[in-house]
C-alpha cells in the first residue's frame, strides 16, 4: 500500500509553534492532526522524534 506522511512546523497567533501531521494513502483523502507547542525547540524535538519513528516503519523522506 502506497502511503504518505508529512510533518511541518507553523507559527500560531499566540507565539507558539504548531506541528502539523498529515497522512493517508496516496490518491485518497488523508487525515491531519495539529500538535500545539509553546516553543520552537519542543516542536522541533517532537518533529524529529516522529520522523525517526516513521522512517523505522518504512517511510522514506523525499526532498
C-alpha positions in Angstrom: 0.0 0.0 0.0 1.4 3.4 -1.0 1.0 5.9 1.7 2.3 9.4 2.6 3.2 11.2 5.8 4.0 14.9 6.0 5.4 16.9 9.0 5.5 20.7 9.0 6.0 23.5 11.6 3.8 26.6 11.5 3.8 29.5 13.9 0.5 30.3 15.6 -1.0 33.6 16.6 -0.1 33.3 20.3 3.7 33.0 19.9 3.8 29.2 19.9 4.5 26.7 17.2 2.2 24.1 15.8 3.4 20.7 14.5 1.1 19.7 11.6 1.0 16.0 10.8 -0.8 14.8 7.6 -1.1 11.2 6.5 -3.0 8.9 4.2 -3.0 6.7 1.2 -1.7 8.2 -2.0 -4.6 9.3 -4.2 -7.1 9.3 -1.3 -8.3 12.0 1.1 -6.0 12.0 4.1 -6.2 13.0 7.8 -4.4 15.6 9.8 -3.5 16.4 13.4 -2.2 19.6 14.9 0.1 19.4 18.0 0.5 22.8 19.8 3.8 23.5 21.4 4.8 26.5 23.5 8.3 27.0 21.9 10.1 26.1 18.7 12.6 23.8 20.4 9.9 21.5 21.7 8.2 21.4 18.4 11.4 20.6 16.5 12.3 17.8 19.0 8.8 16.3 18.6 9.1 16.5 14.8 12.5 14.8 14.8 11.3 12.0 17.0 8.2 11.4 14.8 10.4 11.5 11.7 12.7 8.8 13.1 9.8 6.6 14.2 8.1 6.9 10.8 11.4 6.1 8.9 11.8 3.0 11.1 8.3 1.9 10.0 9.2 2.1 6.3 8.5 5.6 5.3 11.3 7.4 3.4 12.0 11.1 3.2 11.5 12.9 -0.1 13.0 16.3 -0.8 
